[in-house]
Amino acid sequence: MALVFIALPTAAFPAGPEIFLREDPELYLAIDKLQGMGLLPEIMTGDRGLDVSEVAREARKAEDAAWDPFVAGMIRFLQLDAAREFDFRLRAGLSYSGDGQIPPNAQGFPVPKGGGAQAGGFFRAAPADWLAIQARGDLAAGTDGEKTGRLEETSIRLGFPQATLEAGRFSLWWGPGRHGALIFSTNAEPLWGFRLRNPRPIPLGWWFKFLGEIQYDLFVARLEGSRPIPHSLLSGMRLAIRPNRYLEIGASRAIHFGGEGEGSGLSDYWEAFKGTRENDPGNRRNQIAGFDILVTLPFKVQPFQFYLEMAGEDQAQGIIVPLPYKWAFLSGVFLPTVFGSPRADLRVEAALNHLQGNGPAWYVHGTSGDGYAHRYRGRILGHPMGTDARDLFIEGHYFLLPSSYLEANFDLTHRYSPGPEREESRTVTAAFVAWLTRNLRAEGRLAFQDVKNENGTPGADSTDASIRLTVAYQYR
């Protein structure tokens, strides 16, 4: 952390509200496409959510580099949300699910079983250069009488020359994967805690100039009381560098410790941070650590991105530095254009943590009685495939307008625990996102799922269909 403050970061920047991961999928997709084409080189995308003002700032710098009217329109679209000091969105819609399951990366929010209505929205404001506030919420009421209401990302952000401090509820997504990430994704509810990060990458100087730019993210959160170790603490840290516009490298770590009946002081955190006693008898802490790499090759004929994430659960005794083992992997290829058209894109992504006979090692923690399992309110904080699993995800988009697109994807997941049979889940999804006017947004999503040997039970097969239609008004 000290490296960030001593390595000649001279640029100051204000705090700004975030682009919400669930509310603005079209903005993140546009950013990925433009970055893959070689535009937006100053945005580091391995740590999300992204800052509204920073995205707009970089989009303005890319205007002169746009070689296609459609690409230019996408760049202008990224600037809309920073045009005012505040904006808000109100949305309402209808949803249906046959079994009421929670979709992956939906922040743990259910689709009403048997159908129902959903509503929600957000508010974002930056009343001063150094201050930003934001709030988001969801409501759902099913025809069976079940009601769900929840405050989502809601926080205050204070900006300093080399840092933005956030307090409240926030979502994390660490890594280049887009269907999931091994350590943190939006599969679970947002966390309550404190977060310190730099939305704008900091150029390094002196002896560190060869590293290019650096981005860091630190947080501490208090988990729920209804778990085997109530109110345990979760700390995370991420450090990423970009030596050049073609390469981004990140390292991430998550530490579970503390809670009722356990040591929660600074000395306890320091012992966990050092990681030298993880295999000592009686130690119950849980750690996950890994690294990721994103390579961007913006060839004119066919630009593409390749990415890889590797992370380990638990820890083995290293000779110099204790290293994790029980590794998991995620890799993918993203084509921001297809057959020369910037309107189309294609992504293929694979992930696995079923490896070398380790069994259900990922996201669970038997030595703590699952008190330090990598979950929040019953949902895995990392990849939605779960423990002891393999996943293949294929997704494509076709843009009708720079702000609107059609989507289709296919997800195949094999789960080997709890057994005795392997569970196989296939999901096909079709969706659209359409900005009908500057302020009116519509979204629809239809998914079919087929599961064989559900929960590892032989012959326990099931199918489900879900649909969601929403209309939103956004003032900006």
C-alpha positions in Angstrom: 0.0 0.0 0.0 2.8 2.4 0.8 4.1 2.0 -2.8 1.0 3.8 -4.0 1.7 6.9 -2.1 5.5 7.2 -2.6 5.7 6.3 -6.3 5.0 9.8 -7.7 1.3 9.8 -8.2 0.8 13.5 -9.0 -2.7 13.4 -10.5 -5.6 14.4 -8.2 -9.2 13.3 -8.9 -12.6 13.8 -7.4 -14.8 11.1 -6.0 -17.7 10.0 -8.2 -20.7 7.6 -7.9 -20.4 4.2 -9.5 -22.0 2.6 -12.5 -24.1 -0.1 -10.9 -23.2 -3.6 -12.0 -26.8 -4.9 -12.2 -28.5 -1.8 -13.4 -26.1 -0.9 -16.3 -25.0 -4.0 -18.1 -25.0 -2.2 -21.4 -22.4 0.3 -20.1 -20.1 -2.4 -19.0 -20.5 -4.2 -22.3 -19.8 -1.1 -24.3 -16.6 -0.5 -22.2 -15.4 -4.1 -22.8 -16.0 -3.7 -26.5 -14.3 -0.4 -26.8 -11.3 -1.5 -24.8 -11.0 -4.6 -26.9 -10.9 -2.4 -30.0 -8.0 -0.5 -28.5 -10.0 2.4 -27.3 -10.3 3.5 -23.6 -6.7 2.4 -22.8 -6.7 4.3 -19.5 -9.5 2.3 -17.9 -8.6 -0.8 -15.9 -11.5 -3.2 -16.0 -10.3 -6.0 -13.6 -11.9 -4.2 -10.6 -15.5 -3.2 -10.9 -17.8 -1.2 -10.4 -16.4 1.6 -12.4 -16.7 5.3 -11.6 -19.2 7.3 -13.7 -17.0 10.4 -14.0 -13.9 8.4 -14.9 -15.6 6.4 -17.6 -17.0 9.6 -19.1 -13.6 11.3 -18.9 -11.9 8.5 -20.8 -14.7 8.3 -23.3 -14.2 12.0 -24.2 -10.5 11.3 -24.8 -11.4 8.5 -27.2 -13.8 10.5 -29.5 -11.1 11.5 -32.0 -10.0 7.8 -32.4 -13.4 6.5 -33.4 -13.2 5.2 -37.0 -16.8 4.1 -37.3 -20.1 6.1 -36.7 -21.4 3.2 -34.6 -18.3 3.2 -32.4 -18.5 7.0 -32.1 -22.1 6.6 -30.9 -21.1 4.1 -28.3 -18.4 6.5 -27.0 -21.0 9.3 -26.7 -23.4 6.9 -24.9 -20.8 6.4 -22.1 -20.8 10.1 -21.4 -24.5 10.5 -20.8 -24.5 9.7 -17.1 -21.9 12.3 -16.2 -23.8 15.1 -17.9 -25.5 16.2 -14.6 -24.5 16.4 -11.0 -27.2 13.8 -10.1 -29.4 11.3 -11.8 -32.0 8.7 -10.7 -33.9 5.8 -12.2 -37.3 4.3 -11.4 -38.2 0.9 -12.8 -41.1 -1.5 -12.6 -41.8 -4.8 -14.2 -43.2 -8.4 -14.2 -41.2 -11.5 -13.4 -41.9 -15.2 -13.4 -40.0 -18.3 -12.3 -41.3 -21.9 -12.1 -39.3 -22.7 -9.0 -38.2 -19.3 -7.6 -34.5 -19.9 -7.9 -32.1 -17.0 -7.7 -30.3 -16.4 -11.0 -26.5 -16.3 -11.0 -24.9 -12.9 -10.4 -28.2 -11.4 -9.4 -26.9 -10.2 -6.0 -28.9 -12.9 -4.3 -32.3 -11.3 -5.3 -35.0 -13.9 -6.2 -37.4 -14.0 -9.2 -40.9 -14.5 -7.7 -42.0 -18.2 -7.8 -45.2 -18.4 -9.9 -44.9 -14.8 -11.0 -45.1 -11.4 -9.5 -44.1 -7.8 -9.8 -40.8 -6.1 -9.2 -39.8 -2.5 -8.7 -36.8 -0.5 -7.7 -34.4 2.1 -8.8 -31.3 4.2 -7.8 -30.1 7.7 -7.1 -26.6 9.0 -7.7 -25.2 12.4 -7.0 -21.9 14.2 -6.8 -22.6 17.5 -4.9 -18.9 18.4 -4.6 -15.7 17.3 -6.3 -14.7 15.4 -3.2 -18.1 13.9 -2.3 -20.5 11.4 -3.9 -23.6 9.6 -2.6 -25.5 6.7 -4.1 -28.4 4.5 -3.2 -30.1 1.6 -4.9 -33.0 -0.7 -3.9 -35.2 -3.6 -5.0 -38.7 -4.7 -4.2 -40.6 -7.9 -5.3 -44.0 -9.3 -4.6 -45.1 -12.7 -5.7 -48.5 -14.1 -6.4 -48.0 -16.6 -3.6 -47.8 -13.7 -1.1 -44.1 -13.7 -0.7 -42.5 -10.2 -0.5 -38.9 -9.2 -0.7 -37.4 -5.7 -0.2 -33.8 -4.8 0.1 -31.4 -1.9 0.1 -28.6 -2.6 -2.3 -25.5 -0.5 -3.1 -25.9 2.5 -0.8 -22.8 4.5 0.3 -21.0 7.7 0.7 -17.7 8.2 -1.1 -15.0 10.8 -0.2 -12.3 11.6 -2.7 -8.7 12.4 -2.0 -5.7 12.9 -4.3 -4.7 9.2 -4.3 -7.8 7.5 -2.8 -11.6 7.3 -2.6 -12.9 6.1 0.7 -16.4 4.5 0.6 -18.6 3.6 3.6 -21.9 1.7 3.3 -23.0 -1.2 1.1 -21.0 -2.1 -2.0 -20.6 -4.8 -4.6 -17.3 -6.3 -5.7 -16.1 -7.9 -8.9 -12.4 -8.8 -9.1 -11.0 -10.3 -12.2 -11.5 -10.3 -16.0 -14.1 -13.0 -16.1 -17.6 -11.8 -17.1 -19.9 -14.8 -16.3 -18.1 -15.2 -13.0 -15.0 -14.5 -11.0 -13.2 -16.9 -8.7 -12.9 -14.7 -5.6 -15.5 -11.9 -5.8 -18.5 -11.5 -8.1 -22.1 -10.2 -7.8 -23.5 -13.7 -7.0 -24.2 -12.6 -3.4 -25.7 -9.6 -1.8 -23.6 -6.4 -1.5 -21.4 -6.2 1.6 -21.6 -3.7 4.5 -18.2 -2.2 5.3 -15.5 0.2 4.3 -13.6 0.4 1.1 -10.5 2.3 0.0 -9.6 2.3 -3.7 -8.4 4.5 -6.7 -11.0 4.6 -9.5 -8.4 6.3 -11.8 -5.2 4.3 -12.3 -2.1 6.1 -10.9 1.0 6.4 -13.2 4.1 5.3 -11.4 7.4 7.0 -11.5 11.0 6.7 -10.3 12.2 3.1 -10.2 8.6 1.8 -10.7 8.0 3.4 -14.0 8.3 0.1 -15.9 5.2 -1.1 -14.1 3.1 1.6 -15.9 0.0 2.4 -13.9 -1.3 0.9 -10.7 -4.7 0.4 -9.1 -5.5 -0.9 -5.6 -8.6 -1.9 -3.7 -8.8 -2.6 0.0 -11.9 -3.3 2.1 -13.2 -4.8 5.3 -16.8 -6.0 5.8 -18.8 -7.5 8.7 -20.8 -10.6 7.7 -24.2 -11.6 8.9 -25.1 -13.0 12.3 -26.9 -16.1 11.1 -23.8 -18.2 10.4 -21.8 -20.7 12.4 -19.4 -17.9 13.5 -21.7 -14.9 13.8 -20.6 -11.5 12.5 -17.2 -12.7 11.2 -15.0 -10.3 9.4 -14.0 -10.4 5.7 -11.1 -8.4 4.4 -9.9 -8.2 0.9 -7.1 -6.6 -1.1 -6.4 -6.3 -4.7 -3.4 -4.7 -6.5 -3.3 -4.4 -10.3 -0.8 -3.0 -12.8 -0.9 -2.1 -16.4 2.6 -1.9 -17.9 1.2 -0.9 -21.3 -2.2 -0.7 -23.1 -2.1 -4.3 -24.1 -1.6 -6.0 -20.7 -3.3 -5.8 -17.3 -2.1 -8.0 -14.3 -3.9 -8.3 -11.0 -3.4 -10.1 -7.7 -6.3 -10.5 -5.2 -6.7 -12.0 -1.7 -9.6 -12.6 0.6 -9.3 -13.3 4.4 -12.0 -14.5 6.7 -11.3 -14.1 10.4 -12.8 -12.8 13.7 -16.4 -12.8 14.8 -18.1 -13.9 18.0 -15.8 -16.1 20.1 -12.8 -15.4 17.8 -10.1 -12.8 17.9 -11.0 -9.8 15.9 -8.3 -7.3 16.8 -5.5 -5.8 14.8 -3.0 -8.5 16.0 -5.4 -11.2 14.8 -5.7 -9.6 11.4 -1.9 -9.3 11.2 -1.5 -13.0 11.9 -4.0 -13.7 9.2 -2.3 -11.3 6.8 1.1 -13.0 7.3 -0.4 -16.4 6.6 2.4 -18.3 8.3 0.2 -20.2 10.8 -2.7 -21.3 8.6 -1.8 -25.0 9.1 -1.3 -24.7 12.9 -3.5 -26.9 15.0 -6.6 -25.0 16.1 -6.4 -22.3 13.4 -9.7 -21.8 11.7 -9.1 -18.8 9.4 -9.9 -19.1 5.7 -8.0 -17.5 2.9 -8.3 -17.4 -0.9 -5.6 -15.8 -3.1 -4.8 -15.6 -6.8 -3.8 -13.6 -9.8 -5.3 -12.7 -13.2 -4.1 -11.5 -16.5 -5.8 -9.7 -19.4 -4.2 -9.4 -22.8 -5.7 -7.0 -25.4 -4.7 -7.3 -29.0 -6.7 -4.7 -31.0 -5.9 -5.9 -34.5 -7.9 -4.1 -37.1 -9.0 -7.3 -38.9 -10.1 -9.0 -35.7 -9.4 -7.6 -32.3 -9.6 -9.9 -29.3 -8.9 -10.3 -25.6 -7.6 -13.3 -23.8 -7.8 -13.6 -20.0 -6.8 -16.1 -17.3 -7.5 -16.2 -13.6 -5.9 -18.6 -11.1 -6.6 -18.8 -7.4 -6.0 -21.2 -4.6 -8.1 -22.1 -1.5 -6.3 -22.9 1.8 -2.6 -22.5 2.1 0.5 -24.6 2.0 3.8 -23.8 3.7 6.1 -22.2 1.1 9.9 -21.9 1.4 9.8 -18.1 1.5 6.2 -17.0 1.1 3.3 -19.2 2.1 1.3 -20.0 -1.1 -2.2 -21.2 -1.6 -3.0 -24.6 -3.1 -6.2 -26.4 -4.3 -6.2 -24.2 -7.4 -9.1 -23.2 -9.5 -8.9 -21.7 -13.0 -10.9 -19.4 -15.2 -10.1 -18.5 -18.8 -11.8 -16.8 -21.7 -11.6 -15.2 -25.1 -13.6 -12.1 -26.1 -14.1 -10.9 -29.6 -15.4 -7.3 -29.5 -16.2 -7.4 -33.2 -17.2 -10.3 -35.4 -16.5 -10.4 -39.1 -15.5 -6.8 -39.0 -18.7 -5.5 -37.5 -18.5 -3.5 -34.2 -22.2 -4.3 -33.7 -21.5 -8.0 -32.8 -19.4 -9.6 -30.2 -18.7 -13.1 -28.9 -17.4 -14.5 -25.6 -16.3 -18.0 -24.6 -15.4 -18.6 -21.0 -14.6 -21.7 -19.0 -14.0 -22.2 -15.2 -13.3 -25.1 -12.9 -12.5 -25.9 -9.3 -13.0 -29.7 -9.7 -9.3 -30.6 -9.8 -6.9 -33.3 -8.6 -9.5 -35.0 -6.4 -9.7 -32.2 -3.9 -13.4 -32.5 -3.8 -15.6 -29.7 -2.3 -12.7 -27.6 -1.2 -13.7 -24.3 -2.8 -15.9 -21.8 -0.9 -16.4 -24.1 2.1 -14.2 -24.3 5.2 -14.6 -27.5 7.2 -12.1 -26.6 9.9 -14.3 -23.7 11.0 -17.6 -25.7 10.7 -18.3 -23.5 7.6 -18.2 -20.5 9.9 -15.6 -19.0 7.5 -17.1 -20.3 4.3 -16.8 -17.9 1.5 -20.5 -17.0 1.5 -22.7 -14.2 2.5 -26.3 -14.7 3.4 -26.2 -18.2 1.9 -24.8 -17.2 -1.4 -21.3 -17.9 -2.7 -19.2 -14.7 -3.0 -17.3 -16.0 -5.9 -18.2 -17.9 -9.1 -21.9 -19.0 -9.3 -20.8 -22.5 -10.5 -20.2 -23.3 -6.8 -17.8 -25.9 -5.3 -16.3 -28.9 -7.0 -17.6 -27.8 -10.4 -16.8 -27.1 -14.0 -18.5 -24.4 -16.1 -18.6 -23.4 -19.8 -20.3 -20.2 -20.9 -20.8 -18.9 -24.4 -22.4 -15.5 -25.0 -23.0 -13.2 -28.0 -24.6 -9.8 -28.6 -25.8 -7.9 -31.6 -26.3 -4.1 -31.1 -29.2 -2.5 -32.8 -28.1 1.0 -31.5 -25.0 2.0 -29.6 -27.1 1.7 -26.4 -29.3 -1.3 -27.3 -28.7 -4.9 -28.1 -29.9 -8.5 -28.4 -28.2 -11.1 -26.3 -28.1 -14.9 -26.3 -26.0 -17.2 -24.1 -25.5 -20.8 -23.1 -24.2 -22.1 -19.8 -23.2 -25.7 -19.0 -22.3 -26.5 -15.4 -21.1 -29.9 -14.0 -21.2 -30.2 -10.2 -19.4 -33.3 -8.7 -20.5 -32.7 -5.1 -22.4 -33.7 -3.0 -22.7 -36.8 -5.3 -23.0 -39.7 -5.7 -23.9 -38.7 -9.3 -22.6 -35.7 -11.2 -25.2 -32.9 -11.5 -25.5 -31.4 -15.0 -27.2 -28.1 -15.6 -27.9 -26.5 -18.9 -29.2 -22.9 -19.2 -30.2 -21.1 -22.4 -31.0 -17.4 -22.2 -32.2 -14.8 -24.6 -32.5 -11.1 -23.7 -32.7 -7.6 -25.0 -31.8 -4.2 -23.6 -33.3 -1.2 -25.4 -33.1 2.6 -24.8 -36.3 3.7 -26.4 -35.5 7.4 -25.8 -32.8 9.2 -23.9 -34.7 8.6 -20.6 -36.8 5.4 -21.3 -35.2 2.0 -21.0 -36.7 -1.5 -21.5 -35.2 -4.9 -20.7 -36.5 -8.4 -21.2 -34.9 -11.7 -20.3 -36.1 -15.3 -21.0 -34.2 -18.3 -19.6 -34.7 -22.1 -19.8 -32.9 -24.5 -17.5 -32.6 -28.2 -17.6 -31.0 -30.1 -14.6 -30.1 -33.8 -14.5 -29.3 -35.5 -11.2 -30.1 -32.5 -9.2 -28.0 -32.2 -6.0 -26.3 -35.4 -7.1 -29.4 -37.6 -6.7 -29.6 -40.2 -9.5 -32.7 -39.6 -11.7 -33.7 -36.4 -10.0 -34.2 -34.3 -13.1 -36.0 -30.9 -13.4 -36.7 -28.1 -15.8 -37.5 -24.4 -15.2 -38.4 -21.4 -17.2 -38.1 -17.8 -16.0 -39.0 -14.5 -17.6 -38.4 -10.8 -16.7 -39.8 -7.7 -18.3 -38.9 -4.2 -16.9 -39.4 -0.6 -18.0 -37.5 2.2 -16.4 -37.4 6.0 -16.5 -34.0 7.6 -15.9 -33.6 11.3 -15.2 -30.3 12.6 -16.4 
